Amino acid sequence: MSAPCHLSRLSLPSSLNRPVDNVAFELFGFQVYWYGILAAAGFLFGFGTASRRAPRAGLKSDDVYNLAPWIIVGTILGARLLYVISYWDKEFAGKSPLHILNMRSGLVFYGGLVGASLGTIFYARRTKLPLWRLADVMAPSVALGHAFGRVGCFMTGCCYGRPTELPWAVHFPPDHWTHGIGVHPTQLYESGLNLLFYFFMAWLFQRRKFEGQVFAVYLIGYALLRAFTESFRGDYTQHYLGGIATPGQTVSIFIIAAGIILWWKQRSALTHQNTAPA
């Protein structure tokens, strides 16, 4: 989720042309939004699948559940902090500091990834669990949880795509930033690719050769996936690298580099271990 949105309904492609409300239901006078429901589902399925994967790595399912609060808090704080930094001049400068706490106005995934990673590092050191083994357990589930989250972005109307006349173009309401014209459903592109990536990562986990391998592949693979889907985004007002890269694509370069370094470091450690004299 990036730029904020205040839409009420959107229209799906003609084959499924019916209004969709971003409010799921009301409970005791409070509106419950699809984004919150789908984000919660992402965390639930993410931690659930990771807890089942943990014993195959010599960890306990409870290790994952005990890690959950650290990841949730780290994700929210990191995602919000990067959003505030990115949109300070446009949305927060000169306003009450309390505006920062209005969580409905924007989150940035990469900030959440960094926050969750820091939470995991702190938890692993605190409990003396092997960090990279824990990261490998969690990595596929990050992709799965993100698949749910991007559907939430779609229902909210943020992270929308460039104008298109393709048959599957979606139309947000006239008061949306797209003014009702057909745009790429970039949120669904990324959601579907994240889901496929989850199955690949789960397959890779069973065949990993060294600790940190799965997480390194996640960093590289997701950054490439993100860079691809960003090419269809239409919600950015600023580009970098001479105007050819979106903010997400720019950050992806650093994430790819981090993944390659992690792969090389952990693979080298395994090679050194295997060649060390007994």
C-alpha positions, 0 to 999 in steps of 0.5 A, a space after each residue: 500500500 502506498 498513496 492514500 485513497 478514499 474511494 467508496 466503490 470500484 467497477 470490475 471488468 465488463 465480465 464481472 461488472 458490478 460495484 465493489 465496496 471497500 467497506 466489508 461490513 459495519 459492527 456496532 457502528 464501526 466500519 470494517 474495511 476489506 484492507 484490514 480483513 485481508 491484512 489480518 488474513 495475510 498474517 494469519 495464513 503466513 504464520 500458520 504456514 510458517 509454523 508447520 514449516 518450522 519443525 522441518 528446519 529443527 525449530 518449534 512451531 511455537 518459535 514462529 508464534 512467539 516471533 509473530 508479535 515482533 514481526 507484526 509490530 515491526 511491519 506496521 512501524 516500518 511500513 508507516 515510517 517509510 511512508 511518512 518519510 516518503 510523503 513528508 512534504 506532500 502530506 505531513 509537513 505543517 500538520 499535527 504529529 497525530 496525523 502520523 498515527 492515522 494509519 489509513 493514510 498509507 503504508 509502504 511494503 519495503 519499510 514493513 519488510 525492513 521493520 519485520 527483519 529487524 524484529 526477527 533479528 532482535 527476537 533471534 538474538 534474544 532467544 538464541 535461535 539460528 537467525 538464517 534458519 528462522 528467516 528461511 522458515 518465514 520467507 515463503 510465508 511473507 510472499 503468501 501474506 503479501 498476496 493477501 495484502 495486495 488484494 487489500 490494496 485493490 479493494 482500497 484503491 491504492 497502488 493503482 495502475 496506468 491507463 489501459 484499454 485492455 479487457 481486464 482494465 478496472 474502473 475506480 469511482 469518478 472521485 478517485 485519482 484515476 477519474 474512472 478511466 480504465 487502469 491496470 489492476 497492478 495490485 492483482 498482478 502483484 498478488 497473483 505473482 506473490 502467490 506463485 512465488 510462495 509455491 516456488 519458495 515452499 518447493 525451494 525450502 525442501 531443497 535448500 542447501 544452506 541456511 539463508 538460501 531461501 531468504 536470499 532467494 526471496 529478496 532477489 525474487 521479490 525485488 525482480 517481481 516488484 520491479 516488473 509490476 511497478 512498470 504498470 503502476 500509475 500512482 507515482 508522481 516522482 521517478 528516479 535514475 533520470 526519470 526511468 525508475 519508480 521509487 519501488 524499482 529504485 529500492 528493488 535495486 538495493 534489495 537485489 544487492 542485499 539478496 546477492 550478498 546474503 547468498 554469497 556470504 552464506 554459500 561461502 560459509 558453507 563451502 569453508 565449513 566443508 573444506 575445513 580440515 577435521 
